[in-house]
Amino acid sequence: AVADMADMENQLLAYHIKVATAAAEREEFAQHCTSLQQTVVVAQAETDSHRKKLLAVQMDLHQAKVWDFPYDAKCSVAEGKVETLTKAKVDATGKLDAAKLTIGRWQASAESAKEKQHKLEVEVASLRNKRAADAKKLAQTVDQLTHHAATSMEKAVAQWTVDHATKVMSMQDQIDKAKRTAEDTTALLHRRNKALEAKLKHANDRVAILESQLRPLSHLTNRAKALEAVHSDNKRLQLELMAVHRQVAGKKAKSKPSHDYMDEQPSIVLSNNQFQHQHSPQTSKGVDTLQCELTRYAQVLLMSNRADEAGPFFEASLAQCPHHLDDAFVLRDHDECVNTLGTTVIPTSFA
């Protein structure tokens, strides 16, 4: 609409320029027509004066002919004047006709200019009316658009307010939910931390208990080393005993046949229960002697590379004899255990 108004204003300005140009041309034509009319009037006056002079000359000539006066020279002069006047009349008539034609052309141009001016004035009036109608229509359109924009703005503001309030409420709900979730998670983590701390404390307590339980077992290394030394000594003693036994057997064979207990080889390895039943406290050795026998038999099994079978005997001996919880060097404080271990004769099958 603004571009159309600008085009209309440009067209109206062009029409105004054309109208002003036509008006200037019309004024120029009018002035020229006025000057031509004045020239025509002057030419008509001259023609009238020449006509009067010619008439007077003709009258004089006629009178001279009538009267037949001997004015031949005068007649010749008069005829020359008449011819001159006739030529002047013809020239004046030609100029008058040319002036009339020029005036007609200028009048026709003036009429054409008037018609153009009238057309331009009509077009200018129509353009003014159209411009006024377009301006009125544009004003109505602007008013409608302004009203529509104001209404749309109010609706948009109201809708935005409602949407914003809804979004704020939704965000607040999400924030509250996130806070509750975070609080629940924090409480759950706190409870888990407490449970883990309790489990850790319990595990530390168990580790401490296991360390306290495993601390006596650390002496088994020293005992194993001592048992290795005893094993080497037993091998040496076994060899010596075997030599002595052969000597004794040779001497006894000369006197009478006999069976030596040390030459007998056990056919099977006794179990822990069988060994305890065989060496029960009903014998004269007593409880301590049974414990020492368990230890001795377990050591014999250990030195014969039967550690899995020697384990139950060690456990039974440790369960009944507190002296066996210490290492091998502490056995010196227990005379009966030392004597039993020292007087033990290891069978050759366990060597």
C-alpha positions as CSV (number, residue, x, y, z in Angstrom):
1,A,0.0,0.0,0.0
2,V,2.8,2.4,0.8
3,A,4.5,1.6,-2.6
4,D,1.2,2.2,-4.4
5,M,0.8,5.6,-2.6
6,A,4.4,6.5,-3.6
7,D,3.6,5.6,-7.3
8,M,0.4,7.6,-7.2
9,E,2.3,10.6,-5.8
10,N,4.9,10.3,-8.6
11,Q,2.2,10.1,-11.2
12,L,0.3,13.0,-9.7
13,L,3.5,15.1,-9.7
14,A,4.1,14.2,-13.4
15,Y,0.6,15.2,-14.3
16,H,1.0,18.5,-12.4
17,I,4.2,19.1,-14.4
18,K,2.4,18.3,-17.6
19,V,-0.5,20.7,-16.6
20,A,1.9,23.5,-15.8
21,T,3.7,22.9,-19.1
22,A,0.4,23.0,-21.0
23,A,-0.6,26.1,-19.2
24,A,2.6,27.9,-20.1
25,E,2.3,26.8,-23.7
26,R,-1.3,28.1,-23.7
27,E,-0.3,31.4,-22.3
28,E,2.5,31.6,-25.0
29,F,0.0,30.7,-27.7
30,A,-2.4,33.3,-26.4
31,Q,0.3,36.0,-26.4
32,H,1.3,35.0,-29.9
33,C,-2.3,35.0,-31.0
34,T,-2.8,38.4,-29.5
35,S,0.3,39.8,-31.4
36,L,-1.0,38.1,-34.6
37,Q,-4.4,39.7,-34.1
38,Q,-2.8,43.0,-33.6
39,T,-0.8,42.5,-36.8
40,V,-4.0,41.5,-38.7
41,V,-5.7,44.6,-37.4
42,V,-2.8,46.7,-38.6
43,A,-2.8,44.9,-42.0
44,Q,-6.5,45.4,-42.3
45,A,-6.1,49.1,-41.5
46,E,-3.4,49.4,-44.1
47,T,-5.6,47.5,-46.6
48,D,-8.5,49.8,-45.8
49,S,-6.3,52.8,-46.3
50,H,-4.9,51.4,-49.6
51,R,-8.4,50.5,-50.6
52,K,-9.5,54.1,-49.9
53,K,-6.5,55.5,-51.8
54,L,-7.2,53.1,-54.7
55,L,-10.8,54.1,-54.7
56,A,-9.8,57.8,-54.7
57,V,-7.3,57.2,-57.5
58,Q,-9.9,55.2,-59.5
59,M,-12.4,58.0,-59.0
60,D,-9.8,60.6,-60.1
61,L,-9.0,58.4,-63.1
62,H,-12.5,58.0,-64.0
63,Q,-13.2,61.7,-63.7
64,A,-10.1,62.3,-65.8
65,K,-11.3,59.9,-68.5
66,V,-14.8,61.4,-68.3
67,W,-13.6,64.8,-68.5
68,D,-10.8,63.8,-70.9
69,F,-8.5,66.3,-69.7
70,P,-5.0,66.2,-71.1
71,Y,-3.5,64.8,-68.1
72,D,-1.8,61.8,-69.6
73,A,1.3,62.1,-67.6
74,K,-0.8,62.4,-64.5
75,C,-2.8,59.3,-65.6
76,S,0.3,57.4,-66.1
77,V,1.5,58.3,-62.7
78,A,-1.9,57.4,-61.3
79,E,-1.9,54.1,-63.1
80,G,1.5,53.4,-61.7
81,K,0.3,54.2,-58.2
82,V,-2.7,52.0,-58.8
83,E,-0.5,49.1,-59.8
84,T,1.7,49.7,-56.8
85,L,-1.3,49.9,-54.6
86,T,-2.7,46.8,-56.2
87,K,0.5,44.9,-55.6
88,A,0.6,46.2,-52.0
89,K,-3.0,45.0,-51.7
90,V,-2.1,41.6,-53.0
91,D,0.9,41.4,-50.7
92,A,-1.2,42.6,-47.8
93,T,-3.9,40.1,-48.7
94,G,-1.3,37.3,-48.8
95,K,0.1,38.4,-45.5
96,L,-3.4,38.6,-44.1
97,D,-4.2,35.1,-45.3
98,A,-0.9,33.8,-44.0
99,A,-1.6,35.5,-40.7
100,K,-5.1,34.0,-40.7
101,L,-3.7,30.6,-41.3
102,T,-1.0,31.0,-38.6
103,I,-3.7,32.2,-36.3
104,G,-5.9,29.2,-37.2
105,R,-3.0,26.9,-36.5
106,W,-2.2,28.6,-33.2
107,Q,-5.9,28.5,-32.3
108,A,-6.0,24.8,-33.2
109,S,-2.8,24.3,-31.1
110,A,-4.4,26.3,-28.3
111,E,-7.6,24.2,-28.5
112,S,-5.5,21.0,-28.5
113,A,-3.6,22.4,-25.5
114,K,-6.9,23.3,-23.9
115,E,-8.2,19.8,-24.5
116,K,-5.0,18.3,-23.2
117,Q,-5.2,20.6,-20.2
118,H,-8.8,19.6,-19.7
119,K,-7.9,15.9,-20.0
120,L,-5.0,16.4,-17.6
121,E,-7.2,18.3,-15.2
122,V,-9.8,15.4,-15.4
123,E,-7.0,12.9,-14.8
124,V,-5.6,14.9,-12.0
125,A,-9.1,15.1,-10.4
126,S,-9.6,11.4,-10.9
127,L,-6.2,10.7,-9.4
128,R,-7.0,13.0,-6.5
129,N,-10.3,11.3,-5.9
130,K,-8.5,7.9,-6.3
131,R,-5.8,9.0,-4.0
132,A,-8.3,10.2,-1.4
133,A,-10.2,6.9,-1.7
134,D,-7.0,4.9,-1.5
135,A,-5.9,7.1,1.5
136,K,-9.2,6.5,3.1
137,K,-9.1,2.8,2.4
138,L,-5.5,2.7,3.6
139,A,-6.5,4.5,6.8
140,Q,-9.3,2.0,7.3
141,T,-6.9,-0.9,6.6
142,V,-4.4,0.7,9.0
143,D,-7.1,1.1,11.7
144,Q,-8.2,-2.5,11.1
145,L,-4.6,-3.8,11.2
146,T,-3.9,-1.7,14.3
147,H,-7.0,-3.1,16.0
148,H,-6.2,-6.6,14.9
149,A,-2.6,-6.2,16.1
150,A,-3.7,-4.8,19.4
151,T,-6.2,-7.6,19.9
152,S,-3.6,-10.2,18.8
153,M,-1.0,-8.7,21.1
154,E,-3.5,-8.8,24.0
155,K,-4.3,-12.4,23.2
156,A,-0.7,-13.3,22.8
157,V,0.2,-11.6,26.1
158,A,-2.6,-13.4,27.9
159,Q,-1.6,-16.7,26.3
160,W,2.1,-16.1,27.1
161,T,1.2,-15.2,30.7
162,V,-0.8,-18.4,31.1
163,D,1.9,-20.5,29.4
164,H,4.6,-18.8,31.5
165,A,2.6,-19.4,34.7
166,T,2.1,-23.1,33.6
167,K,5.8,-23.5,32.8
168,V,6.8,-21.9,36.1
169,M,4.4,-24.2,38.0
170,S,5.7,-27.2,36.0
171,M,9.3,-26.2,36.6
172,Q,8.6,-25.6,40.3
173,D,7.0,-29.1,40.5
174,Q,10.0,-30.6,38.7
175,I,12.3,-28.7,41.1
176,D,10.3,-29.9,44.1
177,K,10.3,-33.5,42.7
178,A,14.1,-33.2,42.1
179,K,14.6,-31.9,45.6
180,R,12.5,-34.8,47.0
181,T,14.4,-37.3,44.9
182,A,17.7,-35.8,46.0
183,E,16.6,-35.9,49.6
184,D,15.4,-39.5,49.3
185,T,18.6,-40.4,47.5
186,T,20.7,-38.7,50.2
187,A,18.8,-40.5,52.9
188,L,19.1,-43.8,51.1
189,L,22.9,-43.2,50.6
190,H,23.1,-42.2,54.2
191,R,21.5,-45.4,55.3
192,R,23.6,-47.4,52.9
193,N,26.7,-45.6,54.2
194,K,25.7,-46.5,57.7
195,A,25.1,-50.1,56.7
196,L,28.4,-50.2,54.9
197,E,30.1,-48.6,57.9
198,A,28.5,-51.3,60.1
199,K,29.6,-54.0,57.6
200,L,33.1,-52.5,57.5
201,K,33.3,-52.4,61.2
202,H,32.1,-56.0,61.4
203,A,34.6,-57.0,58.7
204,N,37.4,-55.2,60.6
205,D,36.3,-57.0,63.8
206,R,36.3,-60.3,61.9
207,V,39.7,-59.4,60.5
208,A,41.0,-58.6,64.0
209,I,39.5,-61.9,65.2
210,L,41.0,-63.8,62.3
211,E,44.4,-62.1,62.9
212,S,44.2,-63.1,66.6
213,Q,43.3,-66.6,65.5
214,L,46.0,-66.8,62.9
215,R,48.7,-65.3,65.1
216,P,49.3,-68.7,66.9
217,L,49.5,-70.4,63.5
218,S,52.5,-68.2,62.6
219,H,54.5,-70.4,64.9
220,L,53.8,-73.3,62.6
221,T,56.6,-72.0,60.3
222,N,59.1,-72.2,63.0
223,R,57.7,-75.6,64.0
224,A,58.0,-76.8,60.4
225,K,61.6,-75.7,60.4
226,A,62.2,-77.5,63.7
227,L,60.5,-80.6,62.3
228,E,62.7,-80.5,59.3
229,A,65.7,-80.5,61.6
230,V,64.2,-83.3,63.6
231,H,63.5,-85.2,60.4
232,S,67.1,-85.0,59.4
233,D,68.2,-86.1,62.9
234,N,65.7,-88.9,62.8
235,K,67.1,-90.1,59.5
236,R,70.5,-90.1,61.0
237,L,69.3,-91.9,64.1
238,Q,67.3,-94.4,62.0
239,L,70.5,-95.4,60.2
240,E,72.3,-95.8,63.5
241,L,69.4,-97.8,65.0
242,M,69.2,-100.0,62.0
243,A,72.9,-100.8,62.3
244,V,72.4,-101.5,66.1
245,H,69.3,-103.6,65.4
246,R,71.2,-105.7,62.9
247,Q,74.0,-106.3,65.4
248,V,71.4,-107.2,68.1
249,A,69.6,-109.5,65.7
250,G,72.8,-111.2,64.8
251,K,73.6,-111.8,68.5
252,K,70.1,-113.0,69.3
253,A,70.0,-115.3,66.3
254,K,73.0,-117.1,67.7
255,S,71.2,-117.5,71.1
256,K,67.5,-117.9,70.2
257,P,65.1,-116.4,67.6
258,S,63.1,-113.4,68.7
259,H,61.1,-110.6,67.1
260,D,62.0,-107.0,67.6
261,Y,59.3,-104.5,67.9
262,M,61.4,-102.0,66.0
263,D,61.7,-104.4,63.0
264,E,58.0,-104.7,62.6
265,Q,56.5,-102.5,59.9
266,P,53.0,-101.2,60.3
267,S,50.7,-102.5,57.5
268,I,48.4,-99.5,57.6
269,V,48.3,-96.0,58.9
270,L,45.9,-95.6,61.8
271,S,43.2,-93.1,61.7
272,N,42.8,-90.4,64.4
273,N,40.0,-92.1,66.2
274,Q,41.7,-95.6,66.1
275,F,44.9,-94.0,67.3
276,Q,43.2,-92.3,70.2
277,H,41.3,-95.5,71.1
278,Q,44.5,-97.5,71.0
279,H,46.3,-94.9,73.2
280,S,43.3,-94.0,75.3
281,P,43.8,-92.6,78.9
282,Q,42.9,-96.0,80.4
283,T,46.5,-96.9,79.9
284,S,49.2,-95.9,82.4
285,K,50.4,-93.0,80.2
286,G,47.5,-90.6,81.0
287,V,46.0,-87.7,79.0
288,D,49.3,-85.9,78.4
289,T,50.9,-89.1,77.1
290,L,48.0,-89.4,74.6
291,Q,48.5,-85.9,73.4
292,C,52.2,-86.4,73.0
293,E,51.6,-89.7,71.1
294,L,49.2,-87.8,68.8
295,T,51.8,-85.2,68.1
296,R,54.5,-87.9,67.6
297,Y,52.3,-89.8,65.2
298,A,51.4,-86.7,63.3
299,Q,55.1,-85.7,63.0
300,V,55.8,-89.2,61.7
301,L,53.1,-88.8,59.0
302,L,54.4,-85.3,58.2
303,M,57.9,-86.6,57.7
304,S,56.7,-89.4,55.5
305,N,55.2,-86.8,53.1
306,R,51.6,-87.5,54.3
307,A,50.7,-84.0,55.5
308,D,47.0,-84.4,54.6
309,E,46.8,-87.4,56.9
310,A,48.8,-85.7,59.7
311,G,46.5,-82.7,59.9
312,P,43.8,-84.3,62.0
313,F,46.4,-85.6,64.5
314,F,47.9,-82.1,64.9
315,E,44.4,-80.6,65.4
316,A,43.5,-83.3,68.0
317,S,46.8,-82.7,69.8
318,L,46.5,-78.9,69.7
319,A,42.9,-79.2,71.0
320,Q,43.9,-81.2,74.1
321,C,47.5,-80.1,74.9
322,P,48.0,-76.3,75.3
323,H,51.8,-76.8,75.3
324,H,51.6,-77.7,71.6
325,L,50.3,-74.3,70.6
326,D,53.9,-73.0,70.8
327,D,56.7,-73.6,68.4
328,A,59.0,-76.7,68.6
329,F,61.5,-74.9,70.9
330,V,58.8,-74.4,73.6
331,L,58.5,-78.1,73.8
332,R,61.6,-78.1,76.0
333,D,59.4,-76.8,78.9
334,H,57.3,-79.9,78.7
335,D,59.5,-82.8,79.8
336,E,57.1,-85.5,79.1
337,C,56.5,-84.4,75.5
338,V,60.2,-84.0,74.9
339,N,60.9,-87.4,76.4
340,T,58.2,-89.0,74.4
341,L,59.3,-87.3,71.2
342,G,63.0,-88.1,71.9
343,T,62.3,-91.8,72.7
344,T,60.1,-92.3,69.7
345,V,61.5,-94.8,67.3
346,I,60.3,-94.0,63.8
347,P,59.4,-97.1,61.7
348,T,61.5,-97.6,58.6
349,S,58.4,-97.5,56.4
350,F,57.9,-93.7,57.3
351,A,61.5,-92.8,56.6
